[in-house]
Amino acid sequence: EKPDNTNKSETEEPSKNTKESSENTDTPSKDTEETVPDVSPSKGFVSAPDGYFDDALIIGDSRAEDLKYYGKIDGADFFTVVGLRIYNIEKKTAEIGGVETNITDLLVKKKYGKIYIITGINECGYNIKQTVKKYGAFIDKIKDLQPDAIIYANANIHITKKESDKNIYDCNNANLNTLNEGIKGLADNKTVYYLDVNPIFDDKNGNLRSDYTGDGTHLYAKYTIKWADWLKNNVIVK
């Protein structure tokens, strides 16, 4: 079940100035007016009550890892790996509570009430139908192992126009939009819910705002915090 173009590499780990040194570069472009993303709840969602994330698991790639380091989502477990793809998600390991584990063992041993899936940027140039099928199979696995969990399938955050135009490994916003639509189609609004944070980070043309990122792909720390705030304000309470 490998992607058709298996010779394509995963995207690289974020450059230093988007992680360790982001505080020194966290400024908007001089020619762009800075805006404050609106993190208020979207239709159908509410703000999280206290303790909501105490039984939450966030699974994802390097952008989800930024949430771990900067997002201040207290209580949540993070199974995040740089370069994570839906194709290798069951082969990777991450440290949870001081123990290195794979995702299957984690889902078997610990019960979660909410599970977030944030992956797709590293699969952007792969066969999209195949990727969505693999994504759906992973959701089915979560349902089997965590039948009571709310699953949040997250849209991939866009990249900047400059980065999209580079079309590295066929990754561009057009392909991301198609992939996001496929992920959206997996939601049933009963167990699986689709979350799309792009409207608060996009410019008027549907690209990630260039002043929100240092490398065209990963959000600056202060906007990662806004992403986390948006997630906290867009939950389902049952």
ZAKE-341181 format. One line per 5 residues: number of its first residue (from 1); their letters; for each residue x, y, z of N, C-alpha, C. Coordinates in nm, 3 decimals, padded with zeros to 5 digits. Layout:
<rs>
NUM = a = X Y Z X Y Z X Y Z | ...
</rs>
This chain:
<rs>
1 = ekpdn = 00.082 -00.120 00.000 00.000 00.000 00.000 00.086 00.125 00.000 | 00.200 00.117 -00.065 00.284 00.235 -00.074 00.232 00.326 -00.184 | 00.261 00.455 -00.177 00.214 00.547 -00.280 00.276 00.514 -00.416 | 00.209 00.561 -00.521 00.256 00.530 -00.656 00.397 00.581 -00.680 | 00.428 00.701 -00.628 00.559 00.760 -00.654 00.645 00.747 -00.530
6 = tnkse = 00.682 00.624 -00.496 00.756 00.598 -00.374 00.896 00.655 -00.377 | 00.943 00.700 -00.492 01.076 00.759 -00.498 01.078 00.901 -00.446 | 00.963 00.957 -00.416 00.957 01.094 -00.367 00.987 01.099 -00.219 | 01.075 01.189 -00.180 01.115 01.201 -00.041 01.011 01.275 00.040 | 01.017 01.257 00.172 00.932 01.334 00.261 00.988 01.476 00.268
11 = teeps = 00.904 01.569 00.307 00.954 01.705 00.324 01.051 01.707 00.440 | 01.145 01.799 00.435 01.251 01.803 00.533 01.203 01.859 00.666 | 01.283 01.832 00.770 01.253 01.889 00.901 01.259 02.040 00.891 | 01.172 02.111 00.965 01.171 02.257 00.958 01.308 02.316 00.986 | 01.341 02.425 00.918 01.468 02.490 00.941 01.472 02.548 01.081
16 = kntke = 01.593 02.578 01.128 01.613 02.621 01.266 01.527 02.741 01.303 | 01.508 02.833 01.210 01.437 02.955 01.247 01.287 02.938 01.257 | 01.236 02.816 01.236 01.094 02.793 01.259 01.070 02.715 01.388 | 01.176 02.676 01.455 01.162 02.607 01.582 01.245 02.676 01.688 | 01.370 02.630 01.707 01.451 02.681 01.817 01.467 02.832 01.814
21 = ssent = 01.481 02.892 01.694 01.508 03.035 01.686 01.390 03.117 01.641 | 01.269 03.061 01.650 01.153 03.130 01.596 01.127 03.262 01.666 | 01.167 03.275 01.792 01.141 03.399 01.863 01.215 03.516 01.800 | 01.330 03.488 01.740 01.410 03.594 01.681 01.362 03.634 01.542 | 01.281 03.550 01.481 01.235 03.578 01.345 01.086 03.597 01.337
26 = dtpsk = 01.020 03.601 01.451 00.874 03.604 01.456 00.820 03.744 01.432 | 00.844 03.797 01.313 00.796 03.930 01.276 00.733 03.925 01.139 | 00.629 04.004 01.115 00.565 04.004 00.983 00.651 04.071 00.879 | 00.622 04.044 00.752 00.692 04.112 00.644 00.661 04.261 00.649 | 00.758 04.343 00.614 00.741 04.487 00.623 00.631 04.537 00.530
31 = dteet = 00.612 04.468 00.420 00.515 04.516 00.322 00.377 04.452 00.342 | 00.358 04.384 00.453 00.230 04.317 00.479 00.174 04.363 00.612 | 00.049 04.407 00.611 -00.015 04.450 00.735 -00.046 04.329 00.822 | -00.002 04.333 00.946 -00.024 04.220 01.036 -00.170 04.213 01.078 | -00.223 04.095 01.082 -00.361 04.074 01.126 -00.362 03.975 01.241
36 = vpdvs = -00.471 03.972 01.314 -00.487 03.877 01.425 -00.590 03.773 01.382 | -00.551 03.647 01.371 -00.647 03.543 01.329 -00.765 03.534 01.424 | -00.882 03.513 01.368 -01.005 03.499 01.446 -01.017 03.354 01.491 | -01.005 03.330 01.621 -01.006 03.193 01.672 -01.140 03.155 01.734 | -01.243 03.231 01.706 -01.375 03.203 01.763 -01.433 03.074 01.704
41 = pskgf = -01.529 03.012 01.774 -01.585 02.885 01.728 -01.651 02.894 01.590 | -01.635 02.790 01.512 -01.703 02.778 01.383 -01.841 02.717 01.406 | -01.925 02.724 01.306 -02.060 02.671 01.318 -02.057 02.522 01.353 | -02.132 02.485 01.454 -02.140 02.345 01.494 -02.042 02.304 01.602 | -01.950 02.396 01.638 -01.850 02.364 01.739 -01.863 02.462 01.856
46 = vsapd = -01.805 02.423 01.969 -01.810 02.507 02.089 -01.671 02.515 02.150 | -01.655 02.604 02.247 -01.529 02.616 02.318 -01.514 02.500 02.417 | -01.392 02.453 02.431 -01.366 02.338 02.518 -01.383 02.373 02.664 | -01.452 02.290 02.739 -01.460 02.311 02.885 -01.326 02.275 02.949 | -01.307 02.313 03.073 -01.184 02.282 03.145 -01.160 02.131 03.146
51 = gyfdd = -01.037 02.092 03.121 -01.001 01.951 03.125 -01.034 01.874 03.000 | -01.082 01.941 02.897 -01.127 01.871 02.776 -01.016 01.788 02.714 | -00.893 01.838 02.717 -00.783 01.770 02.648 -00.708 01.671 02.738 | -00.759 01.648 02.858 -00.692 01.555 02.949 -00.692 01.412 02.896 | -00.788 01.378 02.811 -00.793 01.245 02.751 -00.782 01.253 02.599
56 = aliig = -00.705 01.353 02.551 -00.690 01.373 02.407 -00.554 01.324 02.358 | -00.553 01.274 02.237 -00.430 01.233 02.169 -00.420 01.308 02.038 | -00.306 01.370 02.014 -00.282 01.442 01.889 -00.175 01.367 01.811 | -00.212 01.321 01.693 -00.123 01.243 01.606 -00.086 01.329 01.486 | 00.043 01.339 01.455 00.074 01.420 01.338 00.222 01.433 01.306
61 = dsrae = 00.247 01.518 01.207 00.381 01.540 01.154 00.448 01.660 01.222 | 00.544 01.721 01.155 00.621 01.828 01.218 00.536 01.949 01.253 | 00.430 01.975 01.177 00.345 02.090 01.209 00.264 02.060 01.336 | 00.223 01.935 01.352 00.157 01.896 01.476 00.257 01.898 01.592 | 00.381 01.868 01.562 00.485 01.874 01.665 00.505 02.017 01.714
66 = dlkyy = 00.487 02.113 01.625 00.492 02.253 01.667 00.384 02.282 01.771 | 00.267 02.220 01.754 00.161 02.235 01.853 00.206 02.182 01.989 | 00.281 02.073 01.986 00.332 02.014 02.110 00.423 02.110 02.183 | 00.512 02.176 02.108 00.611 02.263 02.170 00.558 02.403 02.202 | 00.469 02.454 02.117 00.427 02.593 02.131 00.279 02.612 02.162
71 = gkidg = 00.198 02.509 02.138 00.053 02.528 02.141 -00.011 02.537 02.277 | 00.056 02.489 02.380 00.003 02.498 02.517 -00.134 02.429 02.528 | -00.141 02.309 02.472 -00.264 02.229 02.486 -00.243 02.136 02.605 | -00.275 02.186 02.721 -00.248 02.113 02.845 -00.329 01.985 02.854 | -00.261 01.879 02.896 -00.327 01.752 02.921 -00.319 01.653 02.807
76 = adfft = -00.298 01.699 02.686 -00.300 01.611 02.569 -00.171 01.531 02.556 | -00.182 01.411 02.501 -00.066 01.333 02.459 -00.037 01.366 02.313 | 00.091 01.364 02.276 00.130 01.395 02.139 00.210 01.280 02.080 | 00.152 01.215 01.978 00.227 01.118 01.899 00.265 01.190 01.770 | 00.374 01.265 01.775 00.414 01.348 01.661 00.556 01.313 01.620
81 = vvglr = 00.577 01.304 01.488 00.706 01.266 01.432 00.732 01.349 01.308 | 00.849 01.411 01.300 00.885 01.485 01.180 00.888 01.390 01.061 | 00.821 01.428 00.952 00.816 01.342 00.834 00.707 01.236 00.839 | 00.622 01.240 00.940 00.516 01.140 00.950 00.422 01.147 00.831 | 00.387 01.030 00.779 00.291 01.018 00.670 00.188 00.912 00.707
86 = iynie = 00.074 00.918 00.644 -00.028 00.817 00.668 00.022 00.679 00.626 | 00.124 00.677 00.539 00.180 00.551 00.491 00.278 00.488 00.590 | 00.339 00.568 00.677 00.436 00.511 00.770 00.393 00.527 00.916 | 00.271 00.573 00.937 00.224 00.608 01.071 00.227 00.489 01.166 | 00.209 00.368 01.114 00.207 00.251 01.201 00.346 00.191 01.222
91 = kktae = 00.445 00.249 01.154 00.582 00.201 01.169 00.666 00.291 01.259 | 00.623 00.414 01.278 00.698 00.511 01.357 00.671 00.492 01.506 | 00.762 00.545 01.586 00.744 00.545 01.731 00.760 00.687 01.784 | 00.701 00.712 01.899 00.713 00.841 01.965 00.712 00.818 02.115 | 00.764 00.916 02.188 00.769 00.903 02.334 00.643 00.960 02.396
96 = iggve = 00.573 00.875 02.468 00.451 00.915 02.539 00.470 00.882 02.687 | 00.469 00.984 02.770 00.486 00.960 02.913 00.618 00.895 02.948 | 00.722 00.930 02.871 00.855 00.877 02.898 00.880 00.739 02.841 | 00.783 00.685 02.768 00.796 00.552 02.709 00.786 00.560 02.557 | 00.882 00.500 02.487 00.879 00.496 02.342 00.778 00.391 02.297
101 = tnitd = 00.685 00.428 02.212 00.578 00.336 02.173 00.538 00.359 02.028 | 00.477 00.258 01.969 00.418 00.276 01.836 00.269 00.306 01.855 | 00.206 00.351 01.750 00.068 00.400 01.762 -00.029 00.288 01.797 | -00.006 00.168 01.744 -00.098 00.058 01.773 -00.094 00.021 01.921 | 00.025 00.005 01.976 00.036 -00.029 02.118 -00.025 00.081 02.204
106 = llvkk = -00.004 00.206 02.166 -00.060 00.317 02.243 -00.212 00.311 02.245 | -00.272 00.288 02.130 -00.418 00.284 02.121 -00.477 00.162 02.190 | -00.399 00.056 02.202 -00.445 -00.064 02.272 -00.439 -00.045 02.423 | -00.332 00.021 02.469 -00.305 00.026 02.613 -00.371 00.144 02.685 | -00.399 00.252 02.614 -00.452 00.371 02.681 -00.581 00.417 02.615
111 = kygki = -00.680 00.450 02.695 -00.809 00.494 02.643 -00.810 00.645 02.624 | -00.858 00.688 02.508 -00.869 00.831 02.477 -01.013 00.867 02.446 | -01.050 00.990 02.482 -01.184 01.039 02.451 -01.188 01.120 02.323 | -01.071 01.176 02.284 -01.061 01.255 02.162 -00.928 01.225 02.094 | -00.932 01.207 01.964 -00.811 01.179 01.887 -00.806 01.270 01.765
116 = yiitg = -00.698 01.346 01.754 -00.678 01.438 01.642 -00.576 01.379 01.546 | -00.608 01.384 01.416 -00.515 01.339 01.313 -00.474 01.461 01.230 | -00.345 01.489 01.228 -00.293 01.604 01.154 -00.178 01.555 01.067 | -00.209 01.513 00.947 -00.107 01.463 00.855 -00.154 01.482 00.712 | -00.059 01.494 00.621 -00.093 01.510 00.480 00.006 01.594 00.401
121 = inecg = 00.077 01.685 00.467 00.170 01.770 00.393 00.282 01.687 00.330 | 00.324 01.579 00.395 00.430 01.494 00.340 00.378 01.398 00.233 | 00.245 01.388 00.221 00.183 01.301 00.120 00.126 01.383 00.005 | 00.146 01.512 00.009 00.077 01.604 -00.083 00.091 01.566 -00.230 | 00.210 01.520 -00.271 00.233 01.488 -00.411 00.203 01.344 -00.449
126 = ynikq = 00.158 01.264 -00.353 00.126 01.125 -00.381 -00.012 01.113 -00.446 | -00.044 00.994 -00.488 -00.176 00.968 -00.542 -00.281 00.998 -00.435 | -00.365 01.097 -00.461 -00.454 01.148 -00.356 -00.563 01.047 -00.320 | -00.621 00.982 -00.418 -00.724 00.882 -00.388 -00.668 00.772 -00.301 | -00.547 00.729 -00.330 -00.484 00.624 -00.253 -00.454 00.672 -00.111
131 = tvkky = -00.412 00.797 -00.102 -00.382 00.855 00.030 -00.508 00.865 00.116 | -00.617 00.912 00.057 -00.743 00.923 00.130 -00.792 00.785 00.173 | -00.776 00.686 00.088 -00.815 00.549 00.123 -00.734 00.500 00.243 | -00.605 00.528 00.242 -00.519 00.487 00.353 -00.556 00.562 00.480 | -00.589 00.688 00.466 -00.632 00.771 00.578 -00.761 00.714 00.638
136 = gafid = -00.854 00.677 00.552 -00.979 00.617 00.598 -00.957 00.486 00.671 | -00.862 00.406 00.623 -00.831 00.279 00.688 -00.774 00.303 00.827 | -00.696 00.410 00.842 -00.641 00.443 00.972 -00.751 00.489 01.068 | -00.846 00.565 01.017 -00.960 00.604 01.100 -01.038 00.481 01.145 | -01.057 00.385 01.055 -01.128 00.262 01.091 -01.054 00.186 01.201
141 = kikdl = -00.922 00.188 01.194 -00.843 00.122 01.297 -00.863 00.191 01.432 | -00.864 00.323 01.431 -00.888 00.397 01.555 -01.026 00.362 01.611 | -01.125 00.356 01.525 -01.261 00.322 01.570 -01.264 00.185 01.636 | -01.191 00.089 01.578 -01.187 -00.045 01.635 -01.121 -00.047 01.772 | -01.011 00.029 01.786 -00.934 00.025 01.910 -00.983 00.126 02.014
146 = qpdai = -01.050 00.231 01.967 -01.100 00.336 02.057 -01.244 00.369 02.017 | -01.336 00.277 02.039 -01.473 00.294 01.990 -01.549 00.412 02.050 | -01.506 00.462 02.163 -01.578 00.572 02.227 -01.516 00.709 02.200 | -01.409 00.711 02.124 -01.337 00.837 02.102 -01.401 00.921 01.992 | -01.398 01.052 02.012 -01.430 01.148 01.906 -01.304 01.164 01.822
151 = iyana = -01.318 01.150 01.692 -01.202 01.161 01.602 -01.212 01.291 01.524 | -01.105 01.368 01.528 -01.099 01.494 01.454 -01.001 01.478 01.338 | -01.053 01.477 01.217 -00.970 01.471 01.096 -00.942 01.614 01.051 | -00.818 01.655 01.057 -00.782 01.794 01.032 -00.737 01.820 00.889 | -00.788 01.928 00.833 -00.740 01.974 00.702 -00.594 02.013 00.715
156 = nihit = -00.520 01.997 00.607 -00.382 02.041 00.604 -00.375 02.191 00.586 | -00.296 02.255 00.667 -00.276 02.399 00.651 -00.205 02.425 00.518 | -00.251 02.526 00.448 -00.191 02.560 00.320 -00.046 02.604 00.336 | 00.025 02.611 00.226 00.158 02.669 00.220 00.148 02.803 00.148 | 00.253 02.883 00.154 00.248 03.014 00.090 00.245 03.000 -00.062
161 = kkesd = 00.206 03.105 -00.130 00.205 03.103 -00.276 00.344 03.075 -00.331 | 00.444 03.137 -00.272 00.582 03.117 -00.318 00.621 02.970 -00.307 | 00.587 02.909 -00.193 00.620 02.769 -00.173 00.537 02.679 -00.264 | 00.411 02.714 -00.281 00.323 02.636 -00.369 00.374 02.640 -00.512 | 00.419 02.756 -00.556 00.468 02.771 -00.694 00.596 02.692 -00.719
166 = kniyd = 00.672 02.666 -00.614 00.792 02.583 -00.630 00.754 02.441 -00.670 | 00.639 02.395 -00.619 00.585 02.263 -00.653 00.683 02.150 -00.621 | 00.750 02.162 -00.506 00.847 02.060 -00.466 00.775 01.929 -00.438 | 00.822 01.821 -00.502 00.758 01.689 -00.491 00.610 01.695 -00.527 | 00.573 01.784 -00.620 00.434 01.803 -00.663 00.344 01.850 -00.549
171 = cnnan = 00.402 01.913 -00.448 00.322 01.964 -00.338 00.287 02.110 -00.364 | 00.158 02.136 -00.375 00.108 02.271 -00.399 -00.029 02.282 -00.334 | -00.081 02.402 -00.329 -00.209 02.422 -00.260 -00.327 02.359 -00.334 | -00.316 02.347 -00.464 -00.424 02.280 -00.538 -00.435 02.134 -00.494 | -00.321 02.067 -00.482 -00.322 01.928 -00.437 -00.363 01.917 -00.290
176 = lntln = -00.320 02.013 -00.209 -00.362 02.013 -00.070 -00.513 02.029 -00.058 | -00.570 02.115 -00.141 -00.716 02.133 -00.138 -00.789 02.006 -00.176 | -00.738 01.936 -00.277 -00.800 01.811 -00.319 -00.789 01.706 -00.209 | -00.671 01.700 -00.147 -00.652 01.606 -00.037 -00.744 01.642 00.080 | -00.754 01.769 00.111 -00.842 01.811 00.221 -00.987 01.776 00.194
181 = egikg = -01.030 01.790 00.070 -01.167 01.753 00.036 -01.189 01.603 00.057 | -01.087 01.525 00.025 -01.097 01.381 00.047 -01.107 01.347 00.194 | -01.027 01.416 00.276 -01.032 01.395 00.421 -01.168 01.438 00.476 | -01.218 01.550 00.425 -01.349 01.599 00.468 -01.457 01.495 00.441 | -01.444 01.424 00.330 -01.543 01.323 00.293 -01.544 01.202 00.386
186 = ladnk = -01.442 01.188 00.470 -01.437 01.078 00.565 -01.515 01.107 00.693 | -01.551 01.234 00.712 -01.623 01.273 00.832 -01.770 01.236 00.823 | -01.824 01.186 00.933 -01.966 01.152 00.938 -02.044 01.242 01.035 | -01.971 01.332 01.104 -02.030 01.423 01.203 -02.104 01.350 01.314 | -02.064 01.229 01.338 -02.117 01.149 01.449 -02.001 01.100 01.537
191 = tvyyl = -01.904 01.042 01.470 -01.782 00.996 01.537 -01.660 01.070 01.486 | -01.662 01.101 01.357 -01.550 01.167 01.290 -01.593 01.306 01.246 | -01.516 01.407 01.288 -01.545 01.546 01.255 -01.427 01.607 01.180 | -01.460 01.691 01.084 -01.358 01.756 01.001 -01.332 01.896 01.054 | -01.205 01.929 01.074 -01.164 02.061 01.121 -01.077 02.128 01.015
196 = dvnpi = -01.112 02.251 00.980 -01.035 02.324 00.878 -00.998 02.462 00.931 | -00.875 02.477 00.973 -00.827 02.603 01.031 -00.782 02.702 00.924 | -00.778 02.661 00.798 -00.722 02.746 00.692 -00.784 02.885 00.682 | -00.915 02.902 00.701 -00.971 03.037 00.687 -00.907 03.143 00.775 | -00.850 03.105 00.889 -00.792 03.208 00.975 -00.646 03.238 00.939
201 = fddkn = -00.587 03.155 00.854 -00.447 03.175 00.817 -00.427 03.210 00.670 | -00.531 03.197 00.589 -00.518 03.221 00.444 -00.516 03.369 00.410 | -00.448 03.401 00.300 -00.463 03.534 00.241 -00.587 03.532 00.152 | -00.612 03.641 00.082 -00.736 03.652 00.004 -00.741 03.554 -00.114 | -00.626 03.494 -00.148 -00.622 03.401 -00.260 -00.614 03.254 -00.216
206 = gnlrs = -00.630 03.231 -00.086 -00.633 03.093 -00.038 -00.497 03.031 -00.017 | -00.395 03.115 00.001 -00.262 03.067 00.034 -00.229 03.104 00.178 | -00.139 03.030 00.241 -00.093 03.068 00.374 -00.027 03.205 00.367 | -00.066 03.294 00.456 -00.008 03.428 00.458 00.142 03.420 00.479 | 00.218 03.494 00.400 00.363 03.486 00.407 00.419 03.541 00.537
211 = dytgd = 00.344 03.631 00.603 00.394 03.688 00.728 00.364 03.599 00.849 | 00.301 03.484 00.826 00.272 03.392 00.934 00.375 03.279 00.943 | 00.472 03.278 00.852 00.563 03.164 00.841 00.702 03.210 00.801 | 00.802 03.132 00.842 00.938 03.164 00.804 00.988 03.083 00.686 | 00.933 02.963 00.667 00.979 02.876 00.559 00.870 02.845 00.457
216 = gthly = 00.755 02.910 00.470 00.647 02.888 00.374 00.556 02.773 00.409 | 00.591 02.697 00.512 00.517 02.576 00.547 00.478 02.570 00.694 | 00.571 02.602 00.783 00.548 02.592 00.927 00.516 02.729 00.985 | 00.416 02.734 01.070 00.375 02.859 01.131 00.479 02.908 01.231 | 00.492 03.040 01.240 00.570 03.097 01.349 00.505 03.054 01.481
221 = akyti = 00.584 03.059 01.589 00.536 03.012 01.718 00.408 03.083 01.762 | 00.403 03.215 01.746 00.286 03.287 01.797 00.160 03.253 01.718 | 00.175 03.211 01.593 00.058 03.169 01.515 00.024 03.023 01.542 | 00.124 02.945 01.581 00.094 02.809 01.628 00.007 02.816 01.753 | 00.034 02.914 01.839 -00.049 02.935 01.958 -00.192 02.970 01.915
226 = kwadw = -00.206 03.052 01.811 -00.340 03.086 01.760 -00.411 02.962 01.706 | -00.335 02.875 01.641 -00.391 02.749 01.592 -00.443 02.667 01.710 | -00.363 02.658 01.814 -00.405 02.584 01.933 -00.530 02.647 01.995 | -00.532 02.780 02.001 -00.650 02.848 02.055 -00.775 02.816 01.972 | -00.756 02.812 01.840 -00.869 02.779 01.751 -00.917 02.636 01.777
231 = lknnv = -00.824 02.543 01.795 -00.863 02.405 01.825 -00.940 02.398 01.956 | -00.896 02.476 02.053 -00.964 02.477 02.183 -01.105 02.535 02.172 | -01.127 02.619 02.073 -01.258 02.682 02.055 -01.345 02.612 01.953 | -01.298 02.499 01.903 -01.375 02.424 01.802 -01.376 02.277 01.837 | -01.458 02.243 01.936 -01.467 02.105 01.982 -01.613 02.060 01.983
236 = ivk = -01.628 01.930 01.997 -01.759 01.868 02.015 -01.766 01.817 02.158 | -01.872 01.850 02.226 -01.893 01.802 02.363 -02.016 01.712 02.363 | -01.997 01.589 02.405 -02.109 01.493 02.408 -02.145 01.457 02.552
</rs>
